[in-house]
Amino acid sequence: MSADTAGVVRQPLTRSDSMRARTPRAAAAAGFATEASPKSTCITWGENKVVDADASKTDTSGGGPRGNVNKYVAVALCFVALALGGFFLSLLDAPKAPPPPPRFGGPRSGGQGRTDIKLQIPDKTTCFTRGRGACQDVGLAKKIPSAATCQVQCLAYADCKFFSYDDRTQYCALCSTGEDDGEACVGASCVYGPKRCRNEPAPSLRGVRVRSRAVASGAATPLEIAEAAVTTARAICDGVDLEAFNTLQTAAEFSALVKKVRDKQVAGYEADHDAFLAAVETHAATAVAILGDESCAPSACNVGLTLFATLEAFLIVVDGHAGRAHVGDPVRQALFDKHKIFFADAKFLSDYTVARVEKFVEGLPTHLIERGVRAYSPFTTVQVKNAFHCNSELSGASQFLIPTVTVRAFNLHNVQSGAWKEEAFSNTPVAGTGGTKGDIFQTILRHEAAHQFDRTMNGRQLRLRNDLAEASRLVEHWPRAGVARGGIGAAEFFKTYKGEIIASQVGNQYLLSTSNQLEHGRLHADEGNFMPLAWFLFDLDIVGEATTATFYENEKDDGIVDTYTVQIERAPGHGAVAGLRVPGCGEWTFAYYSNGTLFDYTYDGPAGACEPSADVVAVAYPTQVPTPAPSQVPTAYHNLDFPACGVKIFEGGKNVVSDCARDEWIEEGEQANRFGCCDTITNACVRKADPPRAGRGLDGKDNDCFWKSDTGDPRATHWHFAHETCTDLGLKLCDVESVASAGCGKHGTGLKCHLDGERLWTNIPCDADTPGYDATCELATPVPTAMATEEEEEPTGLDLDEAIFELEEDWGLDIHWSDAPTLLPTYASTDSTTDAVTNAETPTETPTETPTES
């Protein structure tokens, strides 16, 4: 259709998109506008018909009684015709022009929503144990439909040896030992089992042995596992009626192998990885042929989508590029080769949508990619869980993790670019003004990608986030004031789920319209509420480099934004943003109290939300030596490195070592630690300031305990906070295990450093005799760091389980699914994203893989 006909066409359909845009539903899913709504079409047509039919009558306009009747009848008949036509068209789904057959995937391929498919699961009664749980040190998957499919998740991780499944919560805990830590599952709803069950049958259907007994028992060689995967994929292409559960097991075992290939730790080839690559090339070539075979019909219900996506991941880790993995798919191939983004989406996302992912990634600063989105991983996996959904037994949740072979991954909802727009600034003074609504797909993409930015925070930024969250007690203190408006409210939500702060504020707002977030802060600051402006500066701090930052403005073309470079000046000593120069919009200065609290600003630019000008270059601030900004290669906090092998944790009151802490940022949960400080000469331990420090709140016993908050309440403390507190008091974080009169946490000294028998931080490096010591830490090679005088630290290292794999976080996204057009593809399943509209939980759906697998 040409652009001058009725309706709007965003861009011509490409060869790969034509398949996805056969119907109005598919067109909306692929990101193309439909010509006109059924309502407006019928009304227009009805009125035209009335004029034609009644031209000889006195009331030619159709406004008289008879004309109105004819018009209403015509409109009604039009609606009936459209409904019937749409119904039959949806059944036929016939293209107007012959499209190329899809290689695989698509939003409705393979029978999603079918209830007639039942898994043939072997009897595991004697293999599973009811009433006990397992640990979850390998990971935790959620919304897994059964204990048997939970066991399959264990197959996908070499470290996993046992699992437990909770019938009540559908949580699947993956464990490297047989221990039950009591966290994953407790009670009669728990099912516990091993990675594999003995004597489990390996069916052979229609002469194709899809999974040998050696593979099923775990005795197969790596080459046999690869052979089983490609043999099964070829059987799917040949139309063999394979049993879906068996295929799911094959895909999971193959996924575990792909992870080993990625780490160059394939069993039997550890010393010669190239020899494995040469030996497996035959199977790799077969995989290429299968992926390029347009006659193949993998689906969610035959598990072909999962297996084929895992074949793609296999080829990527073998080749190091996407030339063979994305054969015939130049858009995805280019995105991986340029930006190391791999799509495990069953080809759900259209080329139009994927191209907008590439534009988004190109606009991100390097440090957010390298230290956030792709940190410590060869590439990042983008998932679309519901694209793998068949039915409640074979759900998307039970399949989509299998093709994910990296520790960096995030899931997107099943929508396409151009579906509809979402208000990002609801319940704020700037809501409804220009630039505050964003494309829904880009909104989700920005939000989920911004979850990865959490790990880029240094210690100063982490403390700033926590301090601002503690001080933001009211809804109007938050830039995203509309979040959870129908539930617990934004203030309570973000204080409870801190992992949503950067995702929601930077992702939903800053990356859409930076100027509107800044204007929102200014409007509140002018009324004495500086919190939204302080949050904007925190967001700017996260996105910014040493002396520059990026503004994002003027979204167009279904999610593409313009980017502008702005100049920033950081305060000497702590790196907070003190000055901001926006091209074409003037200059901002920001004033802080000594404790880092923002209390004033100046601005010499125009009123309102001022978008930067591309024709103006902001003058850079004078260079400070050394530059007070987060460095690309992180440096140690206060020039103090956390020991590479961790520090000893003492059990308060016993003066004995409990275990070794490798994570210096532990603040919450059962592993949270308290601390006392030791005299630098006598090593005597004290737990409180005597007399109390000025401005500090006291606890119920009028004590100013070091590890408690300014209000005297218990608080979580990380190792750097403990070290800094002791140093500022002229003391030291205890570093001597035992002395005659006192020691780290010794009971009965009168100083009460036992701290109720809780875990205590020390500054004593772990050694080989420390419980939980990991000898691999001794192999770590220090990374040279740039010199800096500000308070910079290493990346927190936090995997932030509550943040990385957010799948059902509608409050954090503030998405209103009820506003979505009815033409969007949806699945009538228990796995639908719409199930969690009122769910404020921030789940971890993807197991956090251990760095090395055994």
N, C-alpha and C positions, 0 to 999 in steps of 0.2 A: 504494500500500500504506500502511496506517495505521501509526503508530508502535508500536501494541500488538501487531502481528503479529510472527512470528519474524524475527529480524535487526534491524538498525539502519539507519535512514535519516537521513543528516546534515541534509538539508533537501529540500523538495519540488523535483522537477525543474521547471525553467523551460521555456518554449517553445523557447528556443534550445538548452537542454541536452538536451532529450528526444531529439534526433537522435543525440547522442553517447553515449547510455546505453541503447542497445537490448539489448546483450548484456553478460554479466559482464565481458568484456574491455573493452568500451567504457565500462561503468560505472566500472571501476577507473581507466580513463584519464581520465575526466571528474571523478574525485574523489568518487564515491559508493560507499559500502560495499555489498558484496554481502551477501545474507542469512545465509549460512552456508557453510562450506567443504564441498566434495563429500564429503570423508572423513567429517566429523561427520554430514552429512545421511544418507549411506548406512548408517552404523552405527546411527543412531537409527531409521531406517526399517526396517532389517533386524531389529532386536530387537523392534520393535512387530509386524512381520509374524509373527515366530515365536510371540509370545504369542497372537495372533489365531488362527493356524493350529493351534496345539497346545493350545488351551484345554481340549479334552476329554481330553487325554492326562494321565498322572500327572505328567509333568515340565512344568508350565505355564510355568515361567520360561524355558524354553529352555536350562537349564543342563545337562540330561542329554545323553547322546551324540546322540540323534536331534535334540534341540533345537539343539545346537551345529552339527550338519551343516546343518540348515535355515537357521540364522542365517548361517553362512558362505556358503551358496549364495545367500541373499537379498542379502547384502552384495555378493557378486561380481556378481550380476545387476544390482544397482543401479549399480555402477561401470561396467559395460558399457553400460547404458542411458544413463547420464550422458555417457559418452564419445561414443556414437553421436549422442545428442541434441545435444550441444555441437557435434559435427562438422557435422551438417546445419544447425543453427541458424547456425553461422558462415558456411555457404554462402549461406543465405537472408538472414541478417541482418535478419529481418523484425521490425518494431516491433510491440509489443503494441497501441499506439494510433497512428493515422496522425500522423506528425510533420510539421512544416513542411519543405519541401525546403530543403537547405542552399544558401546563396548561392554559396559556394565553400569549398574547404579541408576540413579535418578530418584526423584522424590516419592514415586509410587511403584517402583519396580518390585517384582518378586512376591507380591501378595501380602504386603504389610496389612495388618489388621485381620488376617485370616485366623479363624478360630478352629478350623477343621484339622489343622496340623498339630499333631501330638508327638512329643519327643518319646522315643523308645529308649528309656533309661534302664540300664541293667539293674537287677536287684542288688541293692547295697545295704540290706538290713544287717547282715553279719559284719559289714565293713565299718559302718558308722556307729557312733556311740551317742546316746541321748543323755542330756543333763550336764554336760561339761563344755567349757570353752577352750580357746587357745589364745596364745599371744597374738599381737598384730604388728610385730616388728618389721615384717616385709611390707605390709600395707593393709588398707581397709577399703573394701569396695561396698557400695551401697545400692539398694534396690535390686539386688540379685534375687531372682524368683524362687530358687530352690537350693537345697544343700548340694545336690548333684551339680548344678551349674556353678556353685561356689567352688566345688572341688576342681572344676575346669579352670577357674581363675588361678588356682594354685599351680596348675600345669604350666601356665604362661611365665612363671618366674622360677629360675633355677634355684634360688635361695629358699623358696617355699617348700616345706616338707610336710606340714600339717595345716589344717584349716579348722575354723569353727563357723557355724552359721546360726543366726538367730531367726527363728520362724516369725517372731513377733515384729522385729524391726527390719528384717531383710538385710541385715549387716553381715558382710562376709569378711572375716578376719584371716589374714594370711600370716603364717608363723614359720619361723626357721627351726624351731625346736618343738618338743612335745609339751612345753610348759603352758600352764594356764595362768595368765596374769590377773584374771578376774575383771579385766576392763572391757573386753570385747563382748562377752556374753555370760550371763549368770542365770541359772535356773532351768526349768523343764523345757523351755523353748529352744535351748541350745542343742546343736548337733555338731559332733566332733568327728574328724576323720583324717586319714593319711592322704598324701598326695595321690597315691594310686591304690587301688584295691587289687588284691591278689586274685588270679584266675578270672579276671573280667573278660567276657567274650569279645572277640574282635570280628565283627560280622564281615562276610564277603558277599557282596550283592552283585548279581548278574555277571559273575565271573571276574569282577574287579575287586581285588583285595585292597580295601581302602586304608586299612590300618593294621599292620602286621602285629603279631603277638609280641615281637621284640619291642616295637614302638609302644604298645600298650603297657608293657611291663617296665618300661624305662631302661631296657637293656640295648636299645637301638643305638647305632653309631650316628654321628651327625649327618653323614651322607644318607643313611637310611631315613632319617627324619625328613631331610629335604626331599628325598624321593617320594615319600608318602604324601607330602604336601602337593607337589606338582602332579602326582598321579591322581590324587583326589580332585584337583582343579581340572585336569583334563577330563575326568569322568563327568564332572558337572557340565563341561562344554559338550560332551557327547550325549548328554541327556540321560545319563544313568540315574536311576532313582535311589540316590544314596540316603542313608539315615542321617538326619540332621545332627543329632547329638554326637555321633561318631565323627562327623566332619568338624564339629566345634572342638572336640578333643584334639583332632589332628592340627587344626589351626593354632590352638593354644600351645601345643608342644613345639610347633614350628616357630612361634613367637619367642619362646624361651631360647631357641637356637639362634634366632636373628639377634637377640640381645648379646649373646656370646660372640657372634661374628662382629657386632659393633665394637665390642671391647677387645677384640683380637685374642679371645680366651677360649676358643673352641677346643673341646676335649680331644686330646691326642695331637693337637696342632699348636699348642701354646708357644713352642719354640720356632715354628715356621708357619706363620699365617699365610704366606703366599702359596705354600703347598696346599692348604685347604682351598684357597680361592681357585687354584688350578683344578683341584679334584671336583669341586662343586660346580664348575662352569657348565657342565652338561645340563644340570638341573636349572641353572640360571638361564641358559638359552631356551630351555623348555618353558620357563616362566614367561620370558619375553614373548614367545610365540602365543602362549595362552592369552596374555593380556592384550595382544594385538588382534586376536581372533574375534571378529565382529559377530560371529554366530553364537558365541557363548552367552548363556543366560543365567548368570549368578543372581541370587536374590537374598533377601534377608531370611527367608524361610528355609532355603537350602544351605544357608550359612556361606554361600558363595561370595557374598559381598565382603564378609569378614576375611575369608581366606584370600581373596584376590587383593584386598588392601594390604594384607600381611606379605603377599608376594611382592607388592610394590616396595614395601619397607625393606624387604630382603635385598632387592636389587639396588636400592639406594645405599645400603650399608656395604654391599659388595663393591659397587662401582665408585661411590663417593660423589656421584652426580645423578641427575634424574633422566638422563638421556634414554635409558632403556625402561626405567620404571614408569615413566609417563610417555610411553611411545604414542605418537599421534596426538599428544595433548600439549601443545606448545605453551599454553598459558600457565599451567601448573609446572611444567618443566622449567620455564624461565623463573618462576617465583622461587622454586627450590634452589636452582643454580645461583641465583643472585642473592637470595636472602635466607636460604636454609630453612624454608617453611615447607613442611610436608603435610598434605591433606589426607587424613584418614576419615573421609566423609562419604564413602561409597559413591562418589561422583554426584552427590546431591547438589552441591553448589554449582550454579551456572558459570560459564566463562565470564559473563557480565559481572557477576558477584566476585569471582576470584580476582578479576582485574582490579576491583576496588580494594581488595585486601592488599594487593601489591602497592597501590597508591598510599594506603595507610602506613604500611611498613616503611616506605621510602621517606615518610615525613617524620619518623621517630628519631630522636637523637641516638647517636651510637651507643652511649653508655646504657640507655634503657634496653637496647637490643642485646648487647654483649653481656651485661651484668644482670639483666632481668629476664627478658623473653627467652634468651638462649643460654643462660648462665650454665657453665660446666656441662654442656650438652652439645653434641655435634650438629643437631638440628632440633627444631621445635615441631611438634605434631599438633595440628588443628583438627579437632574432632567434631563430628555431628552425630551425637548419640542416636537420635531418633531415626536417622537414615538406615540404621541397622535393625530396626524394630520389626518383628514379625507378629508376635502375639504375646500374651502374658507369660507363656512358658519359655518363649525364645525372644526375650525382650532386647531392646537396644542396650540396656545396661549390662546384660550378660554377654554381649558381643563386642561392643565398641572399644573396650580396653585392650583387646587382644592385638589389633594392628598397631597399637601404641608401643613403640620400642624405645622411647626416650624418656628421660626423667623430666623433661619440660614438655608440657602439653596443656591445652585447654579446650573446652567444649563450647560450641556455638549452638544456638537454638535452630530449629528447622524453619528458617525464613530466608528470603532472598533480598538482595538490594532492591530498593524501590517499592517495597511492600506497603509501608506507611511511615509516617513521621511521629516521633515521640517528643513530648515536651520535657526538656532536661532541667528546667528551672522552676518547676511547679512549686506553688506556695512561697514564692519569693517576689520582691518588687519588680523584677525584670521579666517575669513570666509573660509570654505572649508578645514580647517585643521582637524585633528582627533578629534572626539568628539563634533563637533559643530552642528551636525544634530540630531534631536530627533524624536522619534515616534510621529505621529500626534495626536493620542488620548492622550498620556501622556502630550504632549505640551499643549493641551486644558485643561486637568485636572490640571496640575501644575499652569497654568495661572489663571483659575477660583478659585482654592483653595487659591492662593496667594492674590487674592482680599480680602480674609478674614483676611489677616495679617495686613491690614491697622489699624484695631481697636486695635492691640497690641501695637501700638506706644505710648510712653510716650510723654510728652510735648517737651522734648529736641529733640527727634527723629522727631516729627512733624515739629518743627521749622527748623531742619536740612534739611528735605526733601524740605520744601518750599524755604529755602535759596539756596540750590543747584539748584533747578528748576529755580529760578530767575537768577542765575549766568550762567546757561547752555544755552547760547544764540545761539550756533551753533550746527549743526547736529552732528559734530564730538565730541561734549561734552558728548554725550549720549552713553551708552553701546549698546542700541538698536537703532543704527543709521539707520537701514533699515526700521524702522516703518514709514508708511505713505509716503514712498519715491515717490509714484506716485501721492501724493496729497499735503498736507500742509507741509510735512516734519516732522521729529522726534522732532525737537526743539519746533516748534509751537504746535504740537500735545500734547506733554507731559506737556507743560506749561498750555495748555487749559484744559486738562483732567488729573489732578494730580492723580485721582483715578486709573489711568492705570500704574503709575510708578512702584510700587512694583509688581503688577501683571505681568507686562511685563519683568522687569529686574530680579526679584527674580524667578518668575514663569518660564519664557521662558529660561532664561540663567543660573542663579545661581544653580537651582535645577537640571539642566542638566549637566553642566560642569563648576564647580566653578573655576577650574584652568584656563580655557580659558577666563573667564571673568576677572580674575586677570591678566592674561598675556596681554589681550587687554588694561587694564588700565596701565600696566607697559610700553607697547610700546608707548602709547601716552604721558605718563609722561616723558619719555626719550627725547621727542621732545618739552617739555615745556607745554604740555596740561595735567594738573592734574585732570581735571574734571572726566573722566571715572574711574580713580583710586579712586577718592573721592566717586563716586557712588558705586563702589565695596565695599568700607568700610562701606557705609551706608547699603548696602544689608547684609554684614557680621554682622553689628550691629543689624539688625532686626532678623536674623536667630540665632545669637549667644546667649548663656547663659551668666552667670556671668564671667566665666573664660575659657570657651570652646565654640567651634562652630563646625558645621558639614560641610564638603566638600562633594560634590556629583560628581561622575565621572563614566566614562566608561559605558555608557548605552548599554544594550544588551537585548536579548530576548524580543524585542518589548516594551521597556520602563523601565526595571529594571536597577537600577543604584547601584553602590557600594558607601557606605558611610564611611567617615573617620573622626575621632575626631581630631581637631586641637586645639592648645592652643592659647589663646588671652590674651593680657594685656590691661587694660583700663586706660586711663589717669585719674589721681586723680582729683576730682572736677567736671568733666562733663561726664565721662563715654565713651568718644570716643575711638575707638580701636587705641592703640599706638604701640602694638607689636603683631606679628603673627608668630607662630612656626608650620610649616607644616611637618609632619613626612616624612623623606626622601628627603625633598626639602629645608631645611634650614630655616632661620629666616628673617623676615621683621620687620623694624621699620618705624614709620610714624611720621612726624613732622608737627605741626600745628601752625599757628599764634594765637594770643590771642583771636581773634574773631572766632576761630574754623576752619579756612580755611586751608586745606592741602597745604603745599608748598614743601615738600621734602620726600624722602624715602631712605632706604638702604636695600640691599638684598644680602645675601651671598650664595645663592643656584645656581643651574645650570640654564643656559639660556633656554628660551622657556617655554611653558606651562608645568609645572612640576606636574604630578599627584602624590598624596600622596602614600606612601608605607605602605602596611599592616604589613610589618615585622619590622617597626620602630615605636617607641613610642616617641612622642615629649615631651620634658621635660616641666613640668608646670612652670609658672611664680611664683615668691614668692607671697604668699597670702597677699592681702591688707586688713587692718581692719579699718572700715568695707569694704566689697567688693564693689567696684564702678561699679555696673552693674545693668541692669534692674532686679528687683526682681520678683519672680513668683507671689507674692501677692503685687500688686502695692501700692506704697506709695504716699503721697501727694507732689505736686510740691512745692519745697522750704519749705518743712514742713508745707505747708499751704493747708488745705482742703477747697475745694469749699463748701459752705454751703449746707447741704443735701437737703434743701427745695428751693435752688436757691437764686438769688439776685434780688433786685429791679432794674428795668430799668427806668431811668428818661427820660422824654420828654424834650429835650433841649429847653431852653428859658422860660419854664413855671414852672420849679422847682416842677413838679408833677410826681407821679409815673405812668408810662405807663402800665407796666405789670411785670410779674415775669419770669426771665430767668432760666430755669432748666439745660440748656446745656452751660457749661463754655467755650466750644470750638467753638461756633458760629463765623464764620469768613466771610461768604459770604451770598449774597441774601438780601432780604428785612429785615431780622432780624439781619443784621450786626450792630455792635455798635461802636461808638467812645468813647472817654473818656477825662476827664481832671483830674488834680491831685490837692489835697487839702493840705493846710498847716497843719502840725501836731498839731499846737497850736490854730491858729485862725480859722481853717476850711475854710479859703478863697480859692476859686477855681482858678486855673490858667490852661491855655490850651497850653502854649508854654514856651520854655526855653528862658530866657532873662538874659544875652546874649546867642546867639545860641551856642549849643554844638559843640566842635571841630569835624571836619570831617563830619558834617551833611550837607546835601543839604537843601536849603531853598525853600519855595513855591513862588508863584508869588508875594506875598506881603512881601518877605524877612523874613518870620516867620519860626521858627523851632518848628512846632506843634508836640506834643507828638505822636499823632495817625497817623502821616504821615510817609512815608518811608524815607530812607536815601537820596533819591533823591528829597524829597519834594512833592511827589505825594500821593494822597489818597491811603490808604491801609486798608485791613481788619484787625481787631484786636480781639483776644480772651481775656477772662477775666484774664488769667494768665499773658499774655503779658502786659496788662494794669497795673496789680498789681506790676509786676517786674519793669516796667519803672518808676512808681511813687516812689517805694522804693529806687531804685538806685539814684534818684535825691534828696533824703532826704525828700521826701513828702510822701503822702499816697493816695491810691485810695479812693476817697471821701466816707465817711461813716456816714455823718450827713445830714439829710434831709433838714434842714433849719436853718440858723443863721441870725442874724440881718443884717450883711453886705454882706453876700454872701451865697452860698450853692451849692449843686450839680446841675450844669447847670442853675443857676439862671440868668435871662436876666437883663441887665441894671446895672450890677455891675462895668462895665468898663473893666472887665477881659474877657468878651466874652466867657464864658463857656457854652453859649447856643449852640455853635457849629452848627449853621444853623438849629436849631430845630430838629436835628437828635437824635436817640436813644443813650443813654449814659450808660456805665457800672458804677456800684457803688459797694461798699463793704458792703451793707446793706442787711442782710438776709430778705427774704420774710416772711410775716406773713399772718394770716388768712384774713386780710383786703386787701391784695395785689391782684389786678386783675390777674386771671389765676393761683391763688394759688391751689396746689394739696395737700390736707390733707393727702394723703397716704404716703407722704414723711416722715411724723412723725413716721411711723412705721418701717422705715429702720433701720437695726441693723448694726452698724459699724463693719468692718472686721479688725481684728488685722493686723498690717503691720510690716514688718521687718524694722529694723533701717538702715538708709543709709544717707550718707552725700552728695551724688551727686544730681544733678538736676533730680529727678525722680518724675513722676506724676502718677496719676491714668490713666488707659486706657482712651483714648480719649472719649470713649462712642459714637463715631461717627458711625452711621449705614452706612454712606457713600453710599447713595442711588445710586450714579453713579458707585459704584464699586461692590456691593454685587451680584446683579443679572444681570450680563453682559451676554447678549444672542447674540447680533449681533455686535461684536466688532472686525471685521476683521483687522482693522488697528492696534489696540492694540495687537492682536495676531500675526500680520504680517503673516497670513496664505494666501497662494496663491492657492485658490480653483481650478484655471485653471490647476494646475499641478497634481491634484488628478487623480488616475487611474480611468478609465471609469467603472470599476466593482463595484465602491462604490454605495450603495443604496442611491438614491436621490428621492425626491418627486416633482412632477410637481405641485407646489402650490405657492400661494402668501405668504406662511409662511416659505418658504425655507430660510435656513441660507445663501444661496448664493445671496440672494437679497440685502445684505448689504455690498457688497464688497467695494463700494465707500462711505459707510456711516461712517462718523467719529463720529457719535453721540454715547454717552455712556448711553444707556437707562436704566431705572428702570422698569423691567417688573413684578416684584413681589411686591404686596402691603406689606409695612412694618407694621407688625401687632403690635397693641398696647399691652403693657405688661399684662393688665387685661382687660377683656371684660365684658360689661354689657349686 
